[in-house]
Amino acid sequence: MIKRKDRINLGAFGKGALFWGVGLLLKEEKLKKLLEKANSLPLTPGVYLMKDQEGKIIYVGKSRKLKNRVSQYFQNNSKQIKTARMVANVHDFEYFLCSTEIEALALENTLIKQHTPKYNIRLKDAKSYPYIKITAEAYPRLEFTRTRKADKGRYFGPYSGAFVAGGILRTLQKTLRLPTCSRRFPKEIGKERPCLYHQLGQCCGVCTGTVSEAEYAELIRDAVEILRGETATVRARVREEMEKAAAEERFEKAAVYRDRLFALEKLSQKQKVLAAPDVSEDVFGFYRDDYGAAVAVFYIREGALIDKYETVFGADEILDAESLLSYVYDHYRHREDIPPRVLLSFDAEQEDVAVLAQSLGEMAGRKVRIYTPRRGDRHTRCLLAVENAAEKLQAERRENEKSDETLVRLAHLLALETLPQRIESYDISNLGSEHKTCGMIVYENGRFKKSDYRTFRIKSVEGTDDYASMKEALARRFAHLGEADFGKEPDLILLDGGTAHVATARRLLEDLGLRIPVFGMVKDDFHKTRALCGENEEISIAKDRSVFTMIYRIQEEVHRYSVQRMSGAKSGTLRHSALEKIPGVGKAKAKLLLSHFGGLAKIREASQKALSDVPGVGPVLAQEIYRYFHKTKEGKV
C-alpha cells in the first residue's frame, strides 16, 4: 500500500509515473494477445508480416515452424535491442503458409522487396548494378548493361561497380581480340573497311570475312569461361590448340594462339591470389560493432580474387542469423555464376543453412555447399573478409562524420533551424518551347540518393517561362507529400537559379503551408558555382572549401540529370512522331510498338511477320509499317 507521504514525495512525477504504469499494462496486454494469436499458428513453413498501429508492414520473416518462431517475439525473454524495438511497435501480424521451406525463402525475399519494411535488411535492387551481357546473335557481342532483360542473351554479374565491370569487359575484348564496334555480323561483313583496331592487331577482324562463325564461337566460349573464373581451363585449351597448329605447320594460326595464350597469362598474373588454383568459392565476412554493421563478399575463382562487394547496413535493420541468410539468398537471385562452395563468417541454424544450400543448388543446377569454417585456410579467408567489412564500416563512419560537419557549417551559414540531412535540388531544362522538363535530385546524409530522383515534364506552361515551369514542378512534387515512395519532406531546397526563382518557390510553399528553406545556386560567368542566394541577399561560400565542394557537386549533378532527362524526353517524342507519320499509327500504337521492340531501330529491322505478331497491329498495318521503313532511303526517318 502506498502511503500518503510516498504519494506526496512523487511530486510532479506522480502523473508521469501513473501514465507509465498504464502504458506498461497496455503493452503487456498487447503482447499477451499477440502471443495467443501466435500460439494458434501451425507448425508448418511460412512467412510472417509484422504490422504497426497504422497497419504498415515493418518486418517480414520466414520460419520452418511458424508457431515456434512467431511466438518467440512475444515472450518475455532477452532479445537484441533492434528486435525489441521492432516488437514494441508490432500491433498485429499476418502470415502465409508455404508448402516447403524453399518456397518460404523465395516468398520472404519477394515480400521484403515489395514492402521494404523498416526493420529488414535492405535488399538491393539488381537493376542498379552493372552486368556484362553476351548477346544472342550469330556473332554475339559483349556489352556493358545495367538492365537485365528477359531475352535470350547471357548475363554475367552483377558486379560491384561500373569500374570493375568496364575493366573486365575491356580486358576480355583486348585478350580475345573481340570486336568493340557497333557493326552487326554477318550482315555487315565486307561492307566497310576494317577499323583501326584490326590494323593494330587488337581486333580479330570479323568484318573482313576471314573469321568463320565457328572460330568466333570459340572466342565467345573462352569469354564465357573467363567470366566464370575458369581462366586455367581456357589457357590449357589454347596451349593445346597452339601446339596442334604448330605440329600441322599452320604457323600463322599457331602465332594467333600464342598471342592469346600470352594475354591470358598476363590476365592471370594481374589477379590477387588468395587460395590454391583449384579453389572457387564466395566468402561472406560479416562485421558488427556498437555503431553499425557491414558485410564484405569475396569472389574467388581458381584461387584468384576476381571481384569484391561491400555494403553497410542501416541503423534499424535486424541482423540476426536468419536475416543474414536471407541476404545471402537474395545476393544470388540475379547472379549467373554461383560457385560450388560458399563460406560464411557467422553461425546459423544448420536446418536453415541446409535450406539455403538447396535453394542455391537449384539456381546453379548443381550441388552447392555452405560452410562456417573454424580453422585452416578457409577460416583465414573468412577473417580477411571480416577485416574488409570492418574497414568498410569505419570508412563509412569517417565519411558520415565529415559530411555531418559540412552540413553543420552549411546550416550555420544559411541560419537553418535543423540540419539539412535531406536536400532536394531542382533545375529546368528546355529545348525550344516544346521540350521542357524539371529534374529533381536528392542529396541525403552526404550521398546522392538516385532512387529518389524524379523528372517532371512541364505540361501547363506556354513558351519558355522558367519561373512558371519551376512553380508547376514544385507544386506537383509537394502534392505527393505523405505518400510511401515520394512523401519525405526535404530539410532544404536548392534551385539552379537566382533570386527570382527563390521568390517563386517560397511563395508557392507558403501557399501550401510548408516551411521549407529555399535558396538558389548562383553561377559565375564560367557557369561554375559562386554563391547561394535568398530573395534579397547573396551568401558567399568561397571561403568554406567543404561547403563549396558539396554545393558544386549538387549543382553539377542536378544540371547533368536535368539535361539528360530532357534529351530523353525529346528523343522519345521524336521517335513517337516518326512512327505517327505512318498511316494507321497514332500515339497509342507508337507507344505499343516502341515498348514491344525497345526502340525505333529494332522496329526498322523487324520483319513483316514480327510486326504482325504485335498485339493490336495485324498484317495490314504491319505491311504499311514495313513498306514505310523500306521505301525510305536506307530506312532512315
C-alpha positions as CSV (number, residue, x, y, z in Angstrom):
1,M,0.0,0.0,0.0
2,I,1.3,3.5,-1.0
3,K,1.4,5.8,2.0
4,R,0.2,9.4,1.7
5,K,3.8,10.6,2.3
6,D,5.0,8.5,-0.6
7,R,2.4,9.9,-2.9
8,I,3.3,13.4,-1.9
9,N,7.0,12.7,-2.5
10,L,6.3,11.8,-6.1
11,G,5.6,15.4,-6.6
12,A,5.5,16.5,-10.3
13,F,6.3,12.9,-11.4
14,G,3.1,11.5,-10.0
15,K,1.1,11.8,-13.2
16,G,4.0,10.6,-15.3
17,A,4.5,7.5,-13.2
18,L,0.8,6.8,-13.4
19,F,0.8,7.1,-17.2
20,W,4.0,5.0,-17.4
21,G,2.3,2.3,-15.3
22,V,-0.9,2.3,-17.5
23,G,1.3,2.2,-20.6
24,L,3.2,-0.8,-19.2
25,L,-0.1,-2.6,-18.5
26,L,-1.4,-1.9,-22.0
27,K,1.9,-3.1,-23.5
28,E,1.7,-6.4,-21.5
29,E,-1.9,-6.8,-22.6
30,K,-1.0,-6.3,-26.3
31,L,1.9,-8.8,-26.0
32,K,-0.4,-11.3,-24.4
33,K,-3.0,-11.1,-27.2
34,L,-0.2,-11.3,-29.9
35,L,1.2,-14.4,-28.1
36,E,-2.2,-16.1,-28.0
37,K,-2.5,-15.5,-31.8
38,A,1.0,-16.8,-32.4
39,N,0.3,-19.9,-30.4
40,S,-2.6,-20.7,-32.7
41,L,-0.3,-20.8,-35.8
42,P,0.5,-24.2,-37.3
43,L,3.9,-25.9,-37.1
44,T,4.5,-25.6,-40.8
45,P,6.8,-23.5,-43.1
46,G,5.6,-20.0,-43.8
47,V,6.2,-16.2,-43.9
48,Y,5.0,-13.7,-41.3
49,L,4.5,-9.9,-41.7
50,M,4.7,-7.7,-38.6
51,K,2.5,-4.6,-38.7
52,D,2.5,-1.4,-36.7
53,Q,-0.5,0.6,-35.3
54,E,-1.3,2.0,-38.8
55,G,-1.2,-1.4,-40.5
56,K,2.1,-0.7,-42.2
57,I,4.4,-3.7,-42.6
58,I,7.5,-3.1,-40.6
59,Y,9.2,-6.6,-40.7
60,V,9.0,-9.7,-42.8
61,G,10.4,-13.1,-41.7
62,K,10.2,-16.8,-42.6
63,S,10.3,-19.9,-40.5
64,R,10.3,-23.7,-40.8
65,K,7.7,-23.8,-38.0
66,L,5.6,-20.6,-37.9
67,K,4.2,-21.1,-34.4
68,N,7.6,-21.5,-32.7
69,R,9.3,-18.6,-34.5
70,V,6.5,-16.0,-34.2
71,S,5.6,-16.8,-30.6
72,Q,9.3,-16.2,-29.6
73,Y,8.9,-12.5,-30.4
74,F,6.1,-12.0,-27.8
75,Q,7.7,-13.9,-24.9
76,N,9.5,-12.1,-22.1
77,N,12.9,-13.3,-22.9
78,S,16.1,-11.4,-23.8
79,K,16.2,-10.0,-27.4
80,Q,18.6,-7.9,-29.5
81,I,17.9,-4.2,-29.0
82,K,16.8,-3.8,-32.6
83,T,14.5,-6.8,-32.3
84,A,13.0,-5.5,-29.1
85,R,12.4,-2.1,-30.7
86,M,10.6,-3.7,-33.6
87,V,8.4,-5.9,-31.3
88,A,7.5,-2.8,-29.3
89,N,5.9,-1.3,-32.5
90,V,4.1,-4.5,-33.5
91,H,0.3,-4.3,-33.2
92,D,-0.7,-7.2,-35.4
93,F,0.7,-9.7,-37.8
94,E,-0.4,-11.8,-40.8
95,Y,1.1,-14.9,-42.3
96,F,1.3,-17.0,-45.4
97,L,1.6,-20.8,-45.3
98,C,4.1,-22.4,-47.7
99,S,4.4,-26.0,-48.8
100,T,8.2,-26.0,-48.4
101,E,11.0,-24.1,-46.6
102,I,12.4,-23.2,-50.0
103,E,9.1,-21.7,-51.1
104,A,9.0,-19.7,-47.8
105,L,12.6,-18.4,-48.5
106,A,11.6,-17.2,-52.0
107,L,8.3,-15.6,-50.8
108,E,10.1,-13.8,-48.0
109,N,12.5,-12.3,-50.5
110,T,9.7,-11.1,-52.7
111,L,7.7,-9.5,-49.9
112,I,10.7,-7.7,-48.5
113,K,11.4,-6.1,-51.9
114,Q,7.7,-5.3,-52.3
115,H,7.1,-3.6,-48.9
116,T,10.7,-2.5,-48.0
117,P,9.9,-2.9,-44.2
118,K,11.8,-0.6,-41.8
119,Y,13.5,-3.4,-39.8
120,N,14.5,-5.7,-42.6
121,I,17.9,-5.7,-44.3
122,R,17.5,-3.5,-47.4
123,L,17.7,-5.9,-50.3
124,K,19.5,-4.2,-53.2
125,D,17.7,-3.8,-56.5
126,A,19.8,-5.7,-59.0
127,K,18.8,-3.2,-61.7
128,S,21.2,-0.6,-60.2
129,Y,24.3,-2.9,-60.7
130,P,26.2,-3.5,-63.9
131,Y,26.3,-6.7,-65.9
132,I,28.3,-8.0,-68.8
133,K,25.9,-9.3,-71.5
134,I,26.7,-11.7,-74.3
135,T,24.0,-11.1,-77.0
136,A,22.1,-13.9,-78.7
137,E,23.3,-13.4,-82.3
138,A,25.2,-15.4,-84.9
139,Y,28.2,-13.3,-83.9
140,P,27.5,-12.4,-80.3
141,R,28.7,-9.2,-78.8
142,L,29.9,-8.4,-75.3
143,E,28.1,-5.4,-73.8
144,F,28.1,-3.4,-70.6
145,T,24.5,-3.0,-69.3
146,R,22.6,-2.2,-66.1
147,T,19.4,-3.8,-67.3
148,R,18.8,-7.5,-67.1
149,K,16.0,-8.2,-69.7
150,A,14.1,-11.5,-70.2
151,D,15.8,-12.1,-73.5
152,K,18.0,-14.9,-74.9
153,G,21.2,-13.1,-74.0
154,R,23.5,-14.3,-71.2
155,Y,24.2,-12.0,-68.3
156,F,27.3,-12.2,-66.0
157,G,27.3,-10.3,-62.7
158,P,26.1,-8.2,-61.1
159,Y,29.5,-6.6,-60.5
160,S,30.3,-4.4,-57.6
161,G,30.6,-1.3,-59.8
162,A,30.9,0.2,-63.3
163,F,34.7,0.5,-62.9
164,V,35.0,-3.3,-62.2
165,A,32.6,-4.4,-64.9
166,G,34.0,-2.0,-67.5
167,G,37.6,-3.1,-66.7
168,I,36.7,-6.8,-67.1
169,L,34.9,-6.1,-70.4
170,R,37.8,-4.2,-71.8
171,T,40.3,-6.9,-70.7
172,L,38.2,-9.6,-72.4
173,Q,38.0,-7.6,-75.6
174,K,41.7,-7.0,-75.6
175,T,42.7,-10.5,-74.6
176,L,40.5,-12.3,-77.1
177,R,40.6,-9.5,-79.7
178,L,36.8,-9.2,-79.8
179,P,35.1,-6.5,-81.9
180,T,34.3,-3.3,-80.0
181,C,32.4,-1.6,-82.9
182,S,28.6,-1.4,-83.4
183,R,28.6,-3.3,-86.6
184,R,26.2,-6.3,-86.9
185,F,27.6,-9.5,-88.3
186,P,27.2,-11.4,-90.6
187,K,25.0,-8.6,-92.1
188,E,27.9,-6.1,-92.4
189,I,30.8,-8.4,-93.2
190,G,32.8,-6.9,-96.1
191,K,30.7,-3.8,-96.4
192,E,33.3,-1.3,-95.0
193,R,37.0,-1.1,-94.4
194,P,38.3,-2.7,-91.3
195,C,38.7,-0.4,-88.4
196,L,41.9,0.9,-86.8
197,Y,41.7,-1.8,-84.0
198,H,42.1,-4.5,-86.6
199,Q,45.0,-2.8,-88.3
200,L,46.7,-2.5,-84.9
201,G,46.1,-6.2,-84.2
202,Q,43.6,-5.5,-81.4
203,C,40.6,-7.0,-83.2
204,C,40.2,-10.4,-84.9
205,G,38.5,-8.6,-87.9
206,V,35.2,-10.3,-88.3
207,C,34.3,-7.5,-90.7
208,T,36.9,-8.8,-93.2
209,G,35.2,-12.1,-93.6
210,T,38.3,-14.1,-92.5
211,V,36.8,-15.3,-89.2
212,S,34.2,-18.0,-89.5
213,E,31.2,-18.3,-87.3
214,A,32.7,-21.5,-85.7
215,E,36.0,-19.7,-85.0
216,Y,34.2,-16.8,-83.5
217,A,32.1,-19.2,-81.3
218,E,35.4,-20.4,-79.9
219,L,36.3,-16.9,-78.8
220,I,32.9,-16.5,-77.1
221,R,33.2,-19.8,-75.4
222,D,36.6,-18.6,-74.0
223,A,34.9,-15.4,-72.9
224,V,32.2,-17.2,-71.0
225,E,34.7,-19.5,-69.2
226,I,36.8,-16.5,-68.2
227,L,33.7,-14.7,-66.9
228,R,33.0,-17.8,-64.8
229,G,36.6,-17.6,-63.4
230,E,37.8,-20.7,-65.4
231,T,40.8,-19.0,-66.9
232,A,43.1,-22.1,-66.3
233,T,40.7,-24.2,-68.5
234,V,40.9,-21.6,-71.3
235,R,44.7,-21.4,-71.0
236,A,45.1,-25.2,-71.2
237,R,42.9,-25.4,-74.3
238,V,44.6,-22.5,-76.1
239,R,48.0,-24.1,-75.4
240,E,46.8,-27.4,-76.8
241,E,45.4,-25.7,-80.0
242,M,48.7,-23.8,-80.4
243,E,50.8,-26.9,-80.2
244,K,48.4,-28.7,-82.6
245,A,48.6,-25.9,-85.1
246,A,52.4,-25.8,-84.9
247,A,52.6,-29.6,-85.4
248,E,50.4,-29.3,-88.5
249,E,52.7,-26.5,-89.7
250,R,49.8,-23.9,-89.6
251,F,52.2,-21.4,-88.2
252,E,50.1,-18.3,-88.7
253,K,47.3,-19.9,-86.7
254,A,49.8,-21.1,-84.1
255,A,51.0,-17.5,-83.7
256,V,47.4,-16.3,-83.1
257,Y,47.1,-18.9,-80.3
258,R,50.5,-18.0,-78.9
259,D,49.5,-14.3,-78.6
260,R,46.2,-15.3,-77.0
261,L,48.0,-17.5,-74.5
262,F,50.4,-14.7,-73.6
263,A,47.5,-12.3,-73.0
264,L,45.7,-14.9,-70.8
265,E,48.8,-15.5,-68.7
266,K,49.1,-11.7,-68.2
267,L,45.5,-11.6,-67.2
268,S,46.1,-14.3,-64.5
269,Q,49.1,-12.5,-63.2
270,K,47.1,-9.4,-62.5
271,Q,44.6,-11.2,-60.2
272,K,45.3,-11.3,-56.4
273,V,45.8,-15.0,-55.4
274,L,44.1,-15.9,-52.1
275,A,43.9,-19.7,-52.4
276,A,45.0,-22.8,-54.3
277,P,44.3,-22.9,-58.1
278,D,41.5,-25.4,-57.6
279,V,39.6,-23.2,-55.2
280,S,36.4,-21.4,-56.5
281,E,34.2,-20.0,-53.7
282,D,32.5,-16.9,-52.4
283,V,33.3,-15.7,-48.9
284,F,30.9,-13.6,-46.8
285,G,32.6,-11.7,-44.0
286,F,30.1,-10.1,-41.6
287,Y,31.2,-7.4,-39.0
288,R,29.2,-5.7,-36.3
289,D,30.1,-3.2,-33.5
290,D,28.1,-0.9,-31.3
291,Y,27.6,1.6,-34.1
292,G,26.6,-0.5,-37.1
293,A,27.3,-3.5,-39.3
294,A,28.7,-4.3,-42.7
295,V,29.4,-7.3,-45.0
296,A,32.2,-8.0,-47.5
297,V,31.9,-10.6,-50.2
298,F,35.0,-12.1,-51.9
299,Y,34.5,-13.8,-55.3
300,I,37.4,-16.3,-55.6
301,R,37.8,-18.2,-58.8
302,E,40.7,-20.6,-59.4
303,G,42.3,-19.3,-56.3
304,A,42.3,-15.6,-57.5
305,L,40.2,-12.7,-56.2
306,I,38.2,-11.6,-59.2
307,D,35.9,-9.1,-57.5
308,K,34.8,-7.8,-54.1
309,Y,31.5,-6.4,-52.9
310,E,30.9,-4.5,-49.7
311,T,27.9,-2.9,-48.1
312,V,26.9,-1.2,-44.9
313,F,23.6,-2.0,-43.2
314,G,21.1,0.6,-42.0
315,A,20.7,1.6,-38.3
316,D,17.2,-0.1,-37.9
317,E,17.9,-3.3,-39.8
318,I,17.6,-6.5,-37.7
319,L,20.8,-8.5,-38.3
320,D,20.1,-12.0,-36.8
321,A,21.4,-15.1,-38.5
322,E,18.0,-15.7,-40.2
323,S,18.1,-12.2,-41.8
324,L,21.7,-12.7,-42.9
325,L,20.9,-16.0,-44.6
326,S,18.0,-14.2,-46.4
327,Y,20.5,-11.6,-47.5
328,V,22.8,-14.3,-48.9
329,Y,19.9,-15.9,-50.8
330,D,19.0,-12.5,-52.3
331,H,22.6,-11.9,-53.3
332,Y,22.4,-14.9,-55.7
333,R,19.0,-14.3,-57.1
334,H,20.4,-12.4,-60.1
335,R,23.8,-13.9,-60.5
336,E,24.7,-16.2,-63.4
337,D,27.7,-17.6,-61.5
338,I,27.1,-19.4,-58.3
339,P,30.3,-21.2,-57.1
340,P,30.3,-24.8,-55.7
341,R,31.2,-23.5,-52.2
342,V,30.1,-20.6,-50.1
343,L,31.8,-19.6,-46.8
344,L,30.1,-17.7,-44.0
345,S,31.8,-16.0,-41.1
346,F,28.7,-16.2,-38.9
347,D,26.9,-19.1,-37.2
348,A,23.3,-20.1,-38.2
349,E,20.9,-23.0,-37.6
350,Q,22.0,-26.0,-39.6
351,E,18.5,-26.6,-40.9
352,D,18.3,-23.0,-42.2
353,V,21.7,-23.4,-43.8
354,A,20.6,-26.6,-45.5
355,V,17.6,-24.9,-47.0
356,L,19.7,-22.1,-48.3
357,A,22.2,-24.6,-49.8
358,Q,19.4,-26.5,-51.5
359,S,17.9,-23.2,-52.9
360,L,21.3,-22.1,-54.3
361,G,21.8,-25.6,-55.7
362,E,18.5,-25.3,-57.6
363,M,19.6,-21.9,-59.0
364,A,23.0,-23.2,-60.0
365,G,21.8,-26.6,-61.4
366,R,24.4,-28.5,-59.3
367,K,25.2,-29.0,-55.6
368,V,26.3,-26.0,-53.6
369,R,27.9,-26.5,-50.2
370,I,27.9,-23.9,-47.4
371,Y,30.4,-23.8,-44.6
372,T,31.2,-21.8,-41.5
373,P,34.9,-22.8,-41.1
374,R,36.6,-22.7,-37.6
375,R,40.2,-23.2,-38.6
376,G,42.6,-23.6,-41.6
377,D,42.8,-21.6,-44.8
378,R,39.0,-21.2,-45.3
379,H,38.8,-19.7,-41.8
380,T,41.7,-17.3,-42.7
381,R,39.8,-16.2,-45.8
382,C,36.7,-15.6,-43.7
383,L,38.7,-13.4,-41.3
384,L,40.1,-11.4,-44.2
385,A,36.6,-10.8,-45.5
386,V,35.5,-9.7,-41.9
387,E,38.5,-7.3,-41.8
388,N,37.4,-5.8,-45.1
389,A,33.8,-5.4,-43.8
390,A,35.2,-3.7,-40.6
391,E,37.3,-1.3,-42.7
392,K,34.2,-0.5,-44.9
393,L,32.1,0.3,-41.9
394,Q,34.9,2.5,-40.4
395,A,35.4,4.3,-43.7
396,E,31.6,4.9,-44.0
397,R,31.6,6.3,-40.4
398,R,34.5,8.7,-41.2
399,E,32.7,9.8,-44.4
400,N,29.5,10.4,-42.4
401,E,31.3,12.4,-39.7
402,K,32.9,14.5,-42.4
403,S,29.6,15.0,-44.2
404,D,27.8,15.9,-40.9
405,E,30.5,18.6,-40.2
406,T,29.9,20.1,-43.7
407,L,26.1,20.1,-43.1
408,V,26.5,21.8,-39.7
409,R,28.6,24.5,-41.4
410,L,26.0,24.9,-44.2
411,A,23.2,25.1,-41.6
412,H,25.1,27.8,-39.7
413,L,25.9,29.7,-43.0
414,L,22.2,29.7,-44.0
415,A,20.9,30.2,-40.4
416,L,18.8,27.0,-40.7
417,E,16.9,25.7,-37.7
418,T,17.6,22.0,-38.5
419,L,20.5,20.0,-40.0
420,P,19.8,19.7,-43.8
421,Q,20.1,15.9,-43.9
422,R,17.8,15.7,-47.0
423,I,18.5,18.3,-49.7
424,E,16.4,18.4,-52.9
425,S,17.7,20.3,-55.9
426,Y,15.8,21.4,-59.0
427,D,16.8,22.5,-62.4
428,I,14.7,23.5,-65.5
429,S,15.9,22.3,-68.9
430,N,14.3,23.3,-72.2
431,L,14.9,23.0,-75.9
432,G,12.6,25.5,-77.5
433,S,9.0,25.8,-76.2
434,E,8.1,22.1,-76.9
435,H,10.5,20.2,-74.7
436,K,10.6,21.4,-71.1
437,T,11.5,19.3,-68.1
438,C,12.4,19.9,-64.5
439,G,14.9,17.5,-62.9
440,M,14.9,16.8,-59.2
441,I,17.8,15.1,-57.4
442,V,18.2,14.2,-53.8
443,Y,21.3,14.5,-51.6
444,E,20.7,12.6,-48.4
445,N,23.1,12.0,-45.5
446,G,26.1,13.1,-47.6
447,R,25.2,11.0,-50.7
448,F,23.2,11.3,-53.9
449,K,20.1,9.1,-53.5
450,K,19.4,8.2,-57.1
451,S,16.3,6.1,-56.2
452,D,14.5,9.3,-55.2
453,Y,15.4,11.3,-58.4
454,R,12.4,12.4,-60.4
455,T,11.6,14.2,-63.7
456,F,8.7,16.5,-64.3
457,R,7.6,17.1,-67.8
458,I,6.2,20.6,-67.9
459,K,2.6,20.5,-69.2
460,S,0.8,23.7,-68.4
461,V,3.4,26.4,-69.4
462,E,3.4,28.0,-72.8
463,G,6.8,29.2,-74.1
464,T,10.0,29.1,-72.1
465,D,9.0,30.6,-68.8
466,D,11.4,29.1,-66.3
467,Y,9.7,30.6,-63.2
468,A,6.3,29.2,-64.2
469,S,7.9,25.8,-65.0
470,M,9.6,25.7,-61.6
471,K,6.3,26.6,-59.9
472,E,4.5,23.7,-61.7
473,A,7.2,21.2,-60.9
474,L,7.3,22.1,-57.2
475,A,3.5,22.1,-57.0
476,R,3.4,18.6,-58.5
477,R,6.2,17.3,-56.3
478,F,4.7,18.6,-53.0
479,A,1.2,17.3,-53.9
480,H,2.8,13.8,-53.1
481,L,3.9,14.7,-49.5
482,G,3.0,11.8,-47.2
483,E,3.0,9.1,-49.9
484,A,5.0,6.0,-49.2
485,D,7.5,6.3,-52.0
486,F,7.6,10.0,-52.5
487,G,6.5,11.6,-49.3
488,K,9.6,12.5,-47.4
489,E,9.8,16.3,-46.8
490,P,13.2,17.8,-47.5
491,D,15.1,19.9,-45.0
492,L,16.4,22.2,-47.7
493,I,15.6,23.0,-51.3
494,L,18.3,24.3,-53.7
495,L,17.3,25.7,-57.0
496,D,19.6,26.1,-60.0
497,G,18.7,29.7,-60.4
498,G,18.7,33.2,-58.8
499,T,16.6,35.4,-56.5
500,A,13.5,35.3,-58.8
501,H,13.5,31.5,-58.8
502,V,13.8,31.6,-55.0
503,A,10.9,34.1,-54.6
504,T,8.7,32.0,-56.9
505,A,9.4,28.8,-54.9
506,R,9.0,30.4,-51.5
507,R,5.6,31.9,-52.4
508,L,4.3,28.5,-53.6
509,L,5.5,26.8,-50.4
510,E,3.8,29.5,-48.3
511,D,0.6,28.9,-50.2
512,L,0.9,25.2,-49.5
513,G,1.5,25.8,-45.8
514,L,5.1,24.4,-45.9
515,R,8.1,25.9,-44.1
516,I,11.0,24.5,-46.1
517,P,14.1,26.8,-46.6
518,V,14.8,27.6,-50.2
519,F,18.0,29.0,-51.7
520,G,19.3,29.4,-55.2
521,M,22.7,28.3,-56.5
522,V,24.4,31.2,-58.3
523,K,26.9,30.6,-61.1
524,D,29.7,32.8,-62.3
525,D,30.5,33.8,-66.0
526,F,32.1,30.4,-66.5
527,H,29.0,28.5,-65.4
528,K,30.6,27.4,-62.1
529,T,29.1,27.7,-58.6
530,R,29.8,31.0,-57.0
531,A,27.4,31.6,-54.1
532,L,24.0,30.8,-52.6
533,C,21.2,33.4,-52.6
534,G,17.9,34.1,-50.9
535,E,15.3,36.5,-52.2
536,N,17.3,39.6,-51.4
537,E,20.8,38.5,-50.3
538,E,23.7,36.6,-51.7
539,I,25.8,34.3,-49.4
540,S,29.4,33.6,-50.4
541,I,30.5,30.0,-50.0
542,A,34.0,30.5,-51.4
543,K,35.8,30.6,-48.1
544,D,34.5,27.3,-46.8
545,R,36.0,24.6,-49.1
546,S,33.9,21.7,-47.9
547,V,30.6,23.6,-48.3
548,F,31.7,24.9,-51.7
549,T,32.6,21.4,-52.9
550,M,29.3,20.0,-51.7
551,I,27.2,22.7,-53.4
552,Y,29.3,22.5,-56.5
553,R,28.6,18.7,-56.7
554,I,24.9,19.2,-56.2
555,Q,24.7,21.9,-58.9
556,E,26.7,19.8,-61.4
557,E,24.6,16.7,-60.6
558,V,21.2,18.4,-61.0
559,H,22.3,20.0,-64.2
560,R,23.6,16.7,-65.6
561,Y,20.4,14.9,-64.6
562,S,18.0,17.5,-65.9
563,V,19.8,17.8,-69.3
564,Q,19.9,14.0,-69.6
565,R,16.2,13.6,-68.9
566,M,15.3,16.4,-71.2
567,S,17.3,14.8,-74.0
568,G,15.5,11.5,-73.3
569,A,12.1,13.2,-73.4
570,K,12.9,14.9,-76.7
571,S,14.2,11.7,-78.3
572,G,11.2,9.8,-77.1
573,T,8.9,12.5,-78.7
574,L,10.9,12.3,-81.9
575,R,10.6,8.5,-82.0
576,H,6.8,8.8,-81.5
577,S,6.4,11.5,-84.2
578,A,8.4,9.4,-86.7
579,L,6.1,6.5,-86.2
580,E,3.0,8.7,-86.3
581,K,3.8,9.6,-89.9
582,I,2.8,6.1,-90.9
583,P,-0.9,5.8,-91.9
584,G,-2.8,3.9,-89.1
585,V,-0.3,4.6,-86.4
586,G,-1.3,7.0,-83.7
587,K,0.2,7.8,-80.3
588,A,-1.1,4.6,-78.7
589,K,0.2,2.3,-81.5
590,A,3.5,4.2,-81.5
591,K,3.9,3.6,-77.7
592,L,2.9,0.0,-78.1
593,L,5.5,-0.6,-80.9
594,L,8.3,1.1,-79.1
595,S,7.6,-0.8,-75.9
596,H,7.4,-4.1,-77.7
597,F,10.6,-3.8,-79.8
598,G,12.6,-1.5,-77.5
599,G,13.4,1.3,-80.0
600,L,12.9,2.7,-83.4
601,A,16.0,0.8,-84.8
602,K,14.5,-2.5,-83.8
603,I,11.2,-1.7,-85.4
604,R,13.0,-0.7,-88.6
605,E,14.8,-4.1,-88.6
606,A,11.7,-6.1,-87.9
607,S,10.2,-8.4,-90.4
608,Q,6.5,-8.1,-91.5
609,K,5.7,-11.3,-89.6
610,A,7.3,-9.9,-86.4
611,L,5.4,-6.6,-86.8
612,S,2.1,-8.5,-87.4
613,D,2.6,-10.6,-84.3
614,V,2.4,-7.5,-82.1
615,P,-1.0,-7.5,-80.4
616,G,-3.2,-4.8,-82.0
617,V,-1.2,-4.4,-85.1
618,G,-2.2,-7.2,-87.5
619,P,-1.0,-8.0,-91.1
620,V,-2.4,-4.9,-92.9
621,L,-0.8,-2.3,-90.6
622,A,2.3,-4.4,-90.4
623,Q,2.7,-4.2,-94.2
624,E,2.2,-0.4,-94.0
625,I,4.9,-0.1,-91.3
626,Y,7.3,-2.4,-93.2
627,R,6.8,-0.5,-96.5
628,Y,7.3,2.9,-94.8
629,F,10.7,2.0,-93.5
630,H,11.9,0.1,-96.5
631,K,10.9,2.7,-99.1
632,T,12.6,5.5,-97.1
633,K,16.2,5.9,-98.1
634,E,18.4,3.4,-96.1
635,G,15.4,3.0,-93.7
636,K,16.1,6.3,-92.0
637,V,13.4,8.6,-90.8
